[in-house]
Amino acid sequence: MKNFVAIFGVILAMLAVEGIVIFAHHMQRRLGTMLLGAFGALSIFSISFFAAVVPLVRLTSTLTIPLLSVIFYANILVALLIVYVCDGTNYARRFLSVLLGGYLLAMLLQEIIRVAAPTEAFFAINPLPEQLFQHNWRIYFAAILALLFSFAMVLFLYQVLANQLSSWPRGVRIALVLGVVFLADGFFFTIVAFSGHARFQEFLLSQLLTKSAATLILAPGAAFYITRVLRAQSAPDSERRPVFDVVRRVTEMDREMSSLLTTMVDGLIIYNRDGLITRYNPAAERLLGRTLQGLRLDDPSFRLTLPDGERMPYSDSPLLNALRFKQPVENVELGVRQDNGKLRILSVNTSPIFDSQNRLRGALATFRDITQRKEVDESLAASQDFLSRLIEQAPTGIAVFDRQGMAERFNKVFLNMLGAASSTELMGQLNLFKEKMYIESDLLRYFVKAYKGIAVEIPPKVIDLEKKQIFDLAAYDWSANGNTAAVKVVSHFVYPMYDRDGKVDRVVALINDLTEHTRAEQQRQQIAERYQNMVAHISDFLFSAKVVQSSLQYEFCTAAVEKITGFAEEHFLNDNWFWFTIIDTDDKQRVQEELGRLIRKREIQEGSIEYRIRARGGETRWVQTRFTFLRDAAGEVERLLGAVSDITRSKEAEDALRKTVTRFRSLVDSLNDFVLSVDLEGKITFANQAFNKIFDQRSRTMIGKDLYRYVNGEDREPIIKHMQDLIKTNQPIRQHELRLHKPQGDYLWLRVNAEPLFDDAGTMNSVMVVATDVTESKRVERTMQQQNGALTLLEEVAEKVAARVPEREICEMIGGQIPVILGCD
């Protein structure tokens, strides 16, 4: 029961002190006094000076309540939060300075008492308890650090929660900030003051529990009061303004001014020096696209943009710069992103507000919507830029002349036509009525007509920039004057421009550079002449034909057709089917089928057909027609180009070569020797019948196989080395013997000769191998060697017997020579 009464008393004391704090803040805002600062300093002084003599409330053996800390210090943190949220950072810093002054005053007074304590007179007159002037420097240091830490936490947490949890009720956010600051302050103070103390855990538990209880007790009242103050500050129609707002000591706004602000088209806001918006008109909310009640300029949701939509740095904000530099900022353009995503462009003017003592109290900012003006300006600038680029980048030379004939505007093409490197060479210099080049030619009279209001198209003229003369194109002698870069061929179209009164104000000349076209036409004529000469000497018959309803309609053919067919070109131009009538009867159907196949396959662009024709004299001739197909977007042939060559002699040469090859192959196949050709890697490219019969294979079966795989293992490396030497040195292989495996398991002895073969360019591309079967000769040679060995053995045995050599030695000698005689390995 006693604990309950004690706790209830502490709660009442906390609420009473909180009421005093709120009342002091309310009175200082109305009267302009420092009541809250004085109360805070007195509280801090009491906590630091009398903390040692004020008893603690012990609830349990491990839980005590420090009365001064819970009742006064907790409310000091409440006051700190109220001052920061309601009056801004500057006043919060002032309040913190007053609190720190209270700490220092208490420490100084205790130090004075401690120095004077040993004197008897002091104790006789002032019998104070010794605890009153004893102090712990560590606890003082911890208290000061905790207060600074709490101040930083208030600033940081309120901004974080205001930005991240802006949808939460303001009272909930304030209570949450107060609770976190209470717990962080108690934890920090205990760590610094009592770390390492024997009762550290008890002190930490007491701090955390008491600060949690203080949050529940004090947070509702603080949140309620702060919410009401902020609502009163941001009310546009409030009759009384607090003294710490932007306009000091202004307590009333007359209705005429309020009506004026309400009807203003431009937006207007007033904010204090902490950036808190204290007054605004409806136009400001409409232009800025959000509610401005209780808003700060450093609120992330209020962040403005540059005119191009990029985020504006706080350092560039004209609203904050008016406070930072205390100077007006005029005609600054910024952007505001609307709900539909579009960017609204505003023109901002700001001006700082000073009190009667020239102290900064805030600033005033006006906003004007210039979005449409910017759009019009940008559209006009874009149109002007487009026209400038259109004139400058036009492929036609453009020049504008004023009433006096002076060129006032022209593009690069016009400069190039006159051989000028830059506009400075002509600007203010070129005058139609003074330029010798125009006066001496008939070009000036056309411009005179344009000044009279007649649009004129001038025939092509030749301008010789070196001679500064203008000639008619038809009368210009290219061979006499040369064809250099200084000569330009141009055509003019000149028309008048009228002012608002209908009078000719300017003359515009459109000049086309025909130089390249004229030179190209001359080159075309020269090429046509050379082409005609070239075609006259080409033996092939060239033609072009349209494809009309599955038939060829000849458009062009050269005179060479008469040399090939004996018929004049008129026969083919006048009769689309005449060419098919002279195709040999045996080839006609094949030609039609192949040509139809080439036309139908859309991916084919070129093709050729060889066939026979009947010439006018009745003889048969072989021709080759090469086609180039010109197809439309759908892949259908619109036109084909062709070249017909007489290949009769080539065909006759092919027949003769074919017969020669056939005779050569028959001759080679009739040989008993093996005749092969192998590539440089040893692959068989040709083999005669004699070689194929060994393997019971046909000639095509052996093509591509490796010759070395059939060579006996002991003989393979030597023949490969010989072949490599042949490839390197072009030296033939002569009388090289090797063994060739047969499919039956035995082998043949071959005597090989090899010669290199070369292509038309003189590069070795294969090797001709001729191999003779010497197996029988090898067998006879071996038999003779065995017989000679037997005779030699008999002679040796006879000599041994005559010398009376033991029989055992003779038998061993005979046994060692028998395998050699019999040919066994």
TORZA-977579 format. One line per 5 residues: number of its first residue (from 1); their letters; for each residue x, y, z of C-alpha. Coordinates in steps of 0.25 Angstrom, whole numbers, always signed. Example, Ala and Ser with C-alpha at 12.3 -4.5 7.8 and 13.67 -1.06 7.14 Angstrom:
<atoms>
1) AS) +49,-18,+31  +55,-4,+29
</atoms>
This chain:
<atoms>
1) MKNFV) +0,+0,+0  +11,+9,+3  +18,+7,-10  +5,+10,-17  +4,+23,-10
6) AIFGV) +18,+26,-13  +16,+23,-28  +3,+31,-29  +10,+43,-23  +21,+42,-33
11) ILAML) +12,+41,-44  +4,+53,-39  +17,+61,-37  +22,+58,-52  +8,+62,-58
16) AVEGI) +9,+75,-49  +22,+78,-54  +18,+75,-68  +7,+85,-67  +16,+95,-62
21) VIFAH) +25,+93,-74  +14,+94,-84  +8,+106,-77  +22,+113,-77  +24,+110,-92
26) HMQRR) +10,+116,-95  +12,+128,-87  +26,+131,-93  +20,+130,-107  +9,+140,-103
31) LGTML) +17,+149,-95  +31,+148,-102  +38,+144,-88  +47,+133,-85  +39,+126,-75
36) LGAFG) +42,+112,-80  +56,+115,-81  +57,+120,-66  +48,+108,-61  +58,+98,-69
41) ALSIF) +70,+105,-63  +64,+104,-49  +61,+90,-51  +75,+86,-56  +81,+94,-44
46) SISFF) +72,+87,-34  +75,+73,-40  +90,+75,-40  +91,+83,-26  +81,+75,-18
51) AAVVP) +82,+61,-24  +90,+56,-13  +81,+60,-2  +67,+57,-8  +63,+43,-4
56) LVRLT) +61,+32,-14  +48,+24,-14  +51,+9,-13  +40,+0,-18  +48,-13,-17
61) STLTI) +62,-18,-13  +67,-15,-27  +57,-4,-32  +58,+10,-28  +52,+23,-33
66) PLLSV) +61,+35,-34  +51,+46,-31  +58,+58,-37  +62,+51,-50  +48,+45,-52
71) IFYAN) +40,+58,-48  +49,+69,-54  +59,+63,-64  +48,+55,-71  +40,+68,-73
76) ILVAL) +53,+75,-77  +53,+66,-89  +38,+68,-91  +41,+83,-92  +53,+81,-101
81) LIVYV) +44,+74,-111  +33,+84,-110  +42,+96,-113  +49,+89,-125  +35,+85,-131
86) CDGTN) +28,+98,-128  +39,+108,-129  +50,+102,-138  +64,+98,-137  +70,+112,-133
91) YARRF) +61,+113,-121  +63,+99,-117  +78,+102,-117  +76,+114,-108  +68,+106,-98
96) LSVLL) +79,+95,-98  +89,+106,-95  +81,+111,-83  +80,+97,-78  +95,+95,-79
101) GGYLL) +97,+108,-72  +89,+103,-60  +98,+91,-60  +110,+100,-59  +104,+109,-49
106) AMLLQ) +101,+97,-40  +115,+92,-41  +121,+106,-39  +113,+108,-26  +116,+94,-21
111) EIIRV) +131,+96,-23  +130,+110,-16  +123,+103,-4  +133,+91,-4  +145,+101,-3
116) AAPTE) +138,+109,+8  +134,+97,+16  +146,+94,+25  +144,+108,+32  +138,+107,+45
121) AFFAI) +130,+120,+43  +123,+114,+31  +118,+102,+39  +114,+110,+50  +105,+119,+42
126) NPLPE) +101,+109,+32  +100,+95,+37  +97,+89,+24  +99,+74,+21  +112,+70,+15
131) QLFQH) +105,+63,+3  +100,+76,-2  +114,+81,-6  +120,+68,-10  +119,+64,-25
136) NWRIY) +124,+53,-34  +130,+59,-47  +127,+46,-55  +112,+48,-52  +113,+62,-56
141) FAAIL) +120,+59,-69  +110,+48,-72  +98,+57,-69  +104,+68,-79  +107,+57,-90
146) ALLFS) +93,+51,-88  +86,+64,-90  +94,+67,-103  +91,+53,-107  +76,+55,-105
151) FAMVL) +76,+68,-112  +82,+61,-125  +73,+50,-123  +61,+59,-123  +65,+66,-136
156) FLYQV) +69,+53,-143  +57,+45,-139  +46,+55,-141  +51,+58,-156  +52,+43,-159
161) LANQL) +38,+40,-154  +32,+52,-160  +38,+48,-174  +37,+33,-173  +24,+32,-165
166) SSWPR) +17,+44,-170  +3,+37,-171  +3,+34,-156  -4,+44,-147  +5,+54,-142
171) GVRIA) +2,+51,-127  +6,+36,-129  +19,+41,-136  +22,+51,-124  +20,+40,-114
176) LVLGV) +29,+30,-121  +40,+41,-122  +38,+44,-107  +39,+29,-103  +51,+26,-111
181) VFLAD) +58,+39,-106  +55,+35,-91  +60,+21,-93  +73,+25,-101  +76,+36,-90
186) GFFFT) +75,+27,-78  +83,+16,-85  +94,+26,-90  +94,+33,-76  +96,+20,-68
191) IVAFS) +106,+14,-78  +115,+27,-76  +112,+29,-61  +112,+16,-55  +120,+6,-65
196) GHARF) +128,-3,-56  +120,+0,-43  +116,-12,-35  +101,-8,-36  +102,-4,-51
201) QEFLL) +91,-14,-55  +82,-9,-43  +84,+5,-48  +81,+2,-63  +69,-6,-59
206) SQLLT) +64,+6,-51  +66,+16,-62  +60,+7,-73  +47,+4,-65  +45,+19,-60
211) KSAAT) +48,+25,-74  +38,+15,-79  +27,+19,-69  +31,+34,-72  +28,+32,-86
216) LILAP) +14,+26,-83  +11,+37,-73  +17,+49,-80  +15,+46,-95  +0,+48,-97
221) GAAFY) +0,+62,-91  +12,+66,-99  +7,+61,-112  -7,+68,-109  +0,+81,-107
226) ITRVL) +9,+81,-118  -2,+77,-128  -10,+89,-123  +1,+98,-125  +5,+94,-139
231) RAQSA) -10,+94,-143  -11,+109,-138  +2,+113,-144  -2,+108,-158  -17,+113,-158
236) PDSER) -17,+124,-169  -29,+131,-162  -23,+132,-148  -24,+145,-142  -12,+144,-132
241) RPVFD) +1,+140,-137  +12,+135,-127  +24,+144,-125  +34,+134,-130  +27,+132,-144
246) VVRRV) +33,+139,-156  +27,+153,-154  +30,+157,-139  +19,+164,-131  +9,+164,-142
251) TEMDR) -3,+159,-135  -14,+162,-145  -16,+162,-160  -27,+171,-164  -38,+165,-173
256) EMSSL) -35,+173,-185  -21,+167,-186  -27,+153,-184  -36,+156,-195  -25,+161,-204
261) LTTMV) -17,+148,-201  -29,+139,-204  -32,+146,-217  -17,+147,-222  -14,+139,-235
266) DGLII) +1,+138,-230  +4,+128,-219  +10,+134,-206  +16,+128,-194  +22,+133,-181
271) YNRDG) +32,+125,-174  +40,+127,-161  +55,+126,-161  +55,+111,-157  +47,+109,-170
276) LITRY) +34,+106,-164  +22,+111,-173  +14,+120,-164  +4,+126,-175  +0,+124,-189
281) NPAAE) -11,+127,-198  -20,+117,-206  -12,+120,-219  +1,+115,-213  -5,+101,-209
286) RLLGR) -11,+101,-223  +2,+104,-230  +11,+95,-221  +1,+84,-222  +0,+80,-207
291) TLQGL) -5,+84,-194  +5,+94,-187  -1,+93,-173  +11,+91,-163  +21,+88,-174
296) RLDDP) +36,+91,-174  +44,+96,-186  +54,+84,-183  +43,+74,-183  +46,+64,-194
301) SFRLT) +32,+64,-199  +33,+79,-202  +46,+78,-210  +45,+86,-223  +52,+83,-236
306) LPDGE) +60,+90,-247  +52,+94,-259  +57,+82,-266  +51,+73,-256  +64,+69,-248
311) RMPYS) +64,+70,-233  +68,+83,-228  +79,+83,-217  +76,+90,-204  +88,+99,-206
316) DSPLL) +81,+104,-219  +67,+106,-213  +63,+121,-214  +54,+120,-202  +66,+115,-193
321) NALRF) +76,+125,-200  +67,+137,-195  +69,+132,-181  +84,+128,-183  +89,+141,-190
326) KQPVE) +78,+150,-185  +77,+156,-199  +65,+156,-208  +64,+146,-219  +57,+150,-232
331) NVELG) +51,+143,-244  +57,+129,-241  +50,+118,-249  +47,+104,-243  +38,+93,-245
336) VRQDN) +28,+85,-237  +23,+71,-241  +8,+70,-242  +0,+58,-238  -2,+55,-253
341) GKLRI) +13,+54,-255  +14,+68,-263  +24,+78,-258  +19,+92,-254  +29,+103,-256
346) LSVNT) +28,+114,-246  +35,+128,-245  +39,+130,-231  +43,+143,-224  +47,+143,-209
351) SPIFD) +50,+154,-199  +55,+153,-185  +47,+159,-174  +54,+167,-162  +49,+172,-149
356) SQNRL) +50,+187,-144  +64,+183,-139  +68,+178,-153  +68,+163,-148  +64,+153,-158
361) RGALA) +50,+147,-155  +47,+139,-167  +44,+142,-182  +33,+144,-192  +32,+136,-205
366) TFRDI) +23,+138,-217  +20,+128,-228  +15,+131,-242  +11,+120,-252  +19,+122,-264
371) TQRKE) +17,+108,-270  +9,+113,-282  +18,+125,-284  +30,+115,-284  +23,+106,-294
376) VDESL) +20,+118,-303  +34,+122,-302  +40,+108,-304  +30,+106,-316  +34,+120,-322
381) AASQD) +49,+117,-319  +47,+103,-325  +40,+109,-337  +51,+119,-339  +62,+108,-337
386) FLSRL) +55,+99,-347  +54,+110,-357  +69,+113,-355  +73,+99,-356  +64,+97,-368
391) IEQAP) +70,+108,-375  +84,+104,-370  +83,+90,-373  +75,+91,-386  +82,+84,-398
396) TGIAV) +78,+97,-406  +86,+110,-405  +77,+121,-399  +80,+135,-398  +71,+147,-394
401) FDRQG) +73,+161,-399  +68,+174,-393  +62,+185,-401  +75,+191,-404  +80,+178,-410
406) MAERF) +89,+175,-398  +90,+160,-394  +85,+159,-379  +84,+144,-378  +89,+132,-385
411) NKVFL) +93,+117,-382  +105,+109,-383  +101,+104,-397  +101,+118,-402  +114,+121,-396
416) NMLGA) +120,+109,-403  +114,+112,-416  +121,+126,-416  +134,+120,-410  +133,+127,-397
421) ASSTE) +139,+121,-385  +131,+128,-374  +119,+137,-374  +128,+149,-370  +133,+149,-384
426) LMGQL) +119,+152,-389  +111,+159,-378  +110,+173,-381  +119,+172,-393  +110,+165,-404
431) NLFKE) +101,+175,-411  +93,+171,-423  +93,+185,-429  +108,+187,-427  +114,+173,-429
436) KMYIE) +122,+173,-442  +118,+159,-445  +103,+162,-445  +104,+175,-452  +112,+170,-464
441) SDLLR) +102,+158,-466  +87,+157,-469  +85,+151,-455  +82,+165,-449  +70,+167,-458
446) YFVKA) +63,+155,-452  +65,+160,-438  +60,+174,-442  +47,+166,-447  +46,+160,-433
451) YKGIA) +47,+174,-426  +35,+177,-435  +27,+166,-429  +29,+155,-440  +34,+141,-436
456) VEIPP) +45,+137,-446  +52,+124,-450  +66,+127,-456  +72,+117,-466  +85,+110,-461
461) KVIDL) +97,+119,-461  +112,+116,-460  +119,+124,-449  +134,+125,-451  +139,+129,-437
466) EKKQI) +153,+131,-441  +149,+141,-452  +137,+146,-445  +128,+144,-457  +115,+138,-460
471) FDLAA) +112,+131,-473  +100,+124,-479  +102,+109,-478  +99,+106,-493  +109,+116,-497
476) YDWSA) +120,+112,-487  +132,+105,-494  +137,+95,-484  +149,+91,-492  +154,+105,-493
481) NGNTA) +152,+109,-478  +154,+96,-471  +146,+88,-462  +152,+92,-448  +146,+93,-434
486) AVKVV) +145,+108,-436  +134,+106,-447  +120,+105,-442  +107,+102,-449  +95,+107,-442
491) SHFVY) +80,+110,-445  +72,+121,-437  +58,+123,-433  +55,+137,-428  +42,+141,-422
496) PMYDR) +38,+154,-414  +34,+155,-399  +24,+165,-395  +22,+173,-382  +9,+176,-375
501) DGKVD) +6,+187,-384  +7,+178,-396  +20,+184,-401  +32,+176,-405  +41,+176,-393
506) RVVAL) +51,+165,-397  +55,+156,-408  +58,+142,-406  +67,+134,-415  +67,+118,-416
511) INDLT) +80,+114,-422  +82,+99,-427  +96,+94,-429  +96,+87,-442  +111,+86,-443
516) EHTRA) +111,+71,-440  +99,+68,-448  +105,+75,-460  +118,+68,-459  +111,+55,-457
521) EQQRQ) +103,+57,-469  +116,+60,-477  +122,+48,-471  +110,+40,-475  +111,+44,-489
526) QIAER) +126,+40,-489  +123,+27,-483  +112,+24,-493  +121,+27,-504  +132,+18,-498
531) YQNMV) +121,+7,-496  +117,+8,-510  +131,+6,-514  +133,-5,-504  +120,-13,-508
536) AHISD) +125,-12,-523  +137,-20,-519  +131,-30,-510  +129,-44,-516  +117,-48,-506
541) FLFSA) +103,-44,-510  +97,-35,-499  +82,-33,-497  +72,-29,-487  +57,-33,-487
546) KVVQS) +45,-31,-479  +36,-42,-474  +22,-40,-479  +12,-51,-477  +22,-62,-476
551) SLQYE) +29,-58,-489  +42,-49,-491  +40,-36,-498  +54,-32,-503  +58,-17,-500
556) FCTAA) +72,-17,-505  +82,-26,-511  +96,-24,-517  +101,-26,-531  +109,-38,-527
561) VEKIT) +96,-46,-528  +98,-47,-543  +112,-52,-542  +107,-63,-533  +94,-67,-540
566) GFAEE) +95,-61,-554  +82,-53,-551  +82,-38,-550  +77,-32,-536  +64,-27,-542
571) HFLND) +59,-42,-543  +60,-43,-528  +54,-29,-525  +42,-31,-533  +39,-45,-530
576) NWFWF) +39,-49,-515  +40,-64,-518  +50,-64,-529  +61,-68,-520  +54,-81,-516
581) TIIDT) +52,-84,-531  +67,-86,-533  +69,-94,-521  +73,-109,-525  +61,-118,-524
586) DDKQR) +67,-127,-514  +71,-116,-505  +58,-107,-506  +50,-114,-495  +62,-115,-485
591) VQEEL) +65,-100,-487  +50,-96,-485  +50,-104,-472  +63,-99,-466  +60,-85,-469
596) GRLIR) +46,-86,-463  +52,-92,-451  +62,-81,-449  +51,-71,-451  +42,-78,-441
601) KREIQ) +52,-79,-430  +52,-65,-423  +65,-66,-416  +73,-68,-429  +79,-55,-435
606) EGSIE) +88,-61,-446  +89,-74,-454  +94,-80,-467  +89,-90,-477  +98,-97,-488
611) YRIRA) +91,-102,-500  +92,-103,-516  +86,-94,-526  +84,-95,-541  +91,-83,-548
616) RGGET) +86,-77,-561  +95,-85,-569  +90,-98,-563  +102,-102,-555  +100,-105,-540
621) RWVQT) +107,-97,-530  +108,-98,-515  +105,-85,-507  +105,-82,-492  +94,-71,-487
626) RFTFL) +97,-65,-474  +85,-58,-467  +84,-47,-456  +70,-46,-451  +64,-33,-446
631) RDAAG) +52,-36,-436  +42,-27,-430  +39,-27,-415  +30,-39,-416  +42,-47,-423
636) EVERL) +35,-47,-437  +45,-45,-448  +42,-32,-455  +54,-32,-465  +66,-40,-468
641) LGAVS) +79,-37,-473  +87,-47,-482  +100,-50,-489  +101,-61,-499  +115,-67,-502
646) DITRS) +119,-76,-514  +125,-88,-507  +126,-97,-519  +141,-98,-519  +141,-100,-503
651) KEAED) +132,-111,-505  +140,-117,-516  +152,-116,-507  +145,-122,-496  +141,-134,-504
656) ALRKT) +155,-136,-509  +160,-135,-495  +150,-145,-490  +154,-155,-501  +169,-153,-497
661) VTRFR) +166,-155,-483  +158,-168,-486  +169,-173,-494  +179,-170,-483  +171,-177,-473
666) SLVDS) +169,-189,-482  +184,-189,-484  +187,-188,-469  +177,-198,-465  +183,-208,-475
671) LNDFV) +197,-207,-468  +201,-218,-458  +208,-208,-450  +201,-200,-439  +198,-186,-443
676) LSVDL) +193,-176,-432  +192,-162,-429  +192,-157,-415  +190,-143,-409  +201,-137,-400
681) EGKIT) +195,-144,-388  +196,-157,-394  +181,-159,-397  +178,-167,-410  +172,-158,-421
686) FANQA) +173,-168,-432  +177,-183,-433  +177,-192,-446  +170,-206,-447  +183,-213,-444
691) FNKIF) +183,-207,-430  +168,-208,-427  +169,-223,-431  +178,-226,-419  +168,-221,-410
696) DQRSR) +156,-226,-417  +151,-212,-418  +145,-202,-428  +153,-190,-432  +143,-180,-425
701) TMIGK) +144,-189,-412  +159,-186,-410  +158,-171,-413  +161,-163,-400  +167,-174,-392
706) DLYRY) +181,-173,-386  +192,-180,-394  +201,-182,-382  +192,-190,-374  +194,-202,-384
711) VNGED) +209,-201,-383  +216,-211,-374  +220,-205,-360  +235,-206,-362  +234,-199,-376
716) REPII) +224,-188,-372  +233,-178,-366  +244,-179,-378  +233,-176,-388  +227,-165,-381
721) KHMQD) +241,-158,-379  +243,-160,-394  +230,-154,-398  +232,-142,-388  +246,-140,-395
726) LIKTN) +239,-140,-409  +229,-130,-404  +240,-121,-399  +251,-122,-410  +242,-127,-422
731) QPIRQ) +252,-138,-424  +246,-151,-429  +247,-165,-422  +254,-175,-429  +254,-191,-427
736) HELRL) +249,-191,-412  +245,-204,-408  +234,-207,-397  +224,-217,-393  +209,-215,-395
741) HKPQG) +199,-223,-387  +188,-230,-394  +174,-233,-389  +177,-248,-388  +188,-245,-378
746) DYLWL) +201,-247,-386  +208,-235,-393  +214,-231,-406  +228,-226,-409  +227,-213,-417
751) RVNAE) +238,-205,-424  +233,-191,-423  +236,-179,-432  +229,-165,-429  +228,-152,-437
756) PLFDD) +222,-139,-432  +210,-133,-440  +207,-118,-441  +195,-109,-444  +194,-98,-454
761) AGTMN) +200,-88,-445  +213,-97,-443  +209,-101,-429  +210,-116,-425  +197,-122,-422
766) SVMVV) +199,-137,-423  +209,-148,-425  +208,-159,-436  +213,-173,-430  +216,-184,-439
771) ATDVT) +219,-198,-432  +224,-211,-438  +221,-224,-431  +235,-231,-428  +229,-241,-419
776) ESKRV) +233,-253,-428  +247,-247,-430  +249,-246,-415  +244,-260,-413  +254,-265,-423
781) ERTMQ) +265,-257,-417  +262,-263,-403  +262,-277,-409  +276,-275,-415  +281,-269,-402
786) QQNGA) +276,-282,-394  +283,-291,-404  +296,-284,-403  +295,-284,-388  +293,-300,-389
791) LTLLE) +305,-302,-398  +313,-293,-389  +309,-301,-377  +313,-314,-383  +327,-309,-386
796) EVAEK) +328,-304,-372  +324,-318,-367  +334,-325,-376  +345,-316,-371  +341,-319,-356
801) VAARV) +340,-334,-359  +354,-334,-366  +359,-326,-354  +353,-337,-345  +345,-327,-337
806) PEREI) +336,-333,-327  +322,-338,-332  +315,-330,-321  +321,-317,-326  +318,-320,-341
811) CEMIG) +303,-323,-337  +302,-310,-329  +307,-302,-342  +298,-309,-351  +286,-306,-341
816) GQIPV) +289,-292,-341  +289,-290,-356  +277,-299,-360  +267,-287,-357  +275,-278,-366
821) ILGCD) +275,-288,-377  +260,-291,-376  +257,-276,-376  +252,-275,-362  +253,-262,-354
</atoms>
